[in-house]
Amino acid sequence: MSDQTLNGHLCRLVGELVRQGISLPQANREFERQYLLAALRAHEGSLLRSASALGVHRNTLRNKMAALGIEPQDYAPRPRPRRRAAMR
């Protein structure tokens, strides 16, 4: 995504948040929470790989997750249903 496109998306989103009366601390908290969840999902729940991609230490990621109330069930990949073996 180009910087211009990203900037346009962010401007529209921020404008909507301001119109809805969302405070800066609320917006920051929710943005950070969603950003961390996206990284955790992208790395299949691996804290080490997610932290590396985010540019923070694994312990920093854990602390941020705790502060934001992020639990494993919020980002863990859903188990795939097992296929039944074909009967011969």
C-alpha positions, 0 to 999 in steps of 0.5 A: 500500500502506498503512503498516500493510500495509507494516509487517506485511509487513516485520515478517513478513520481518524475523522470518523473517530473524532465525529463519534467523540472517541478520545485520543487515549481510547483511540490509541488503546484500540489501535494498539490492541488491533495492531497487536492482534493482527501481528499475532494472527499473522504469525499464528500466535507466535509471540517471538515472531510477532515481537520481532515483526513489531520491533519489540522484545518478546517481554514487551509484547507480553506486557502490552498484551496484558495491559490491553487484555489480550488473551490467547483465544483472541488471536489463536488460530482455530483448529482445522477440522480433521478429515475422516479417513476414507473407508476402503 
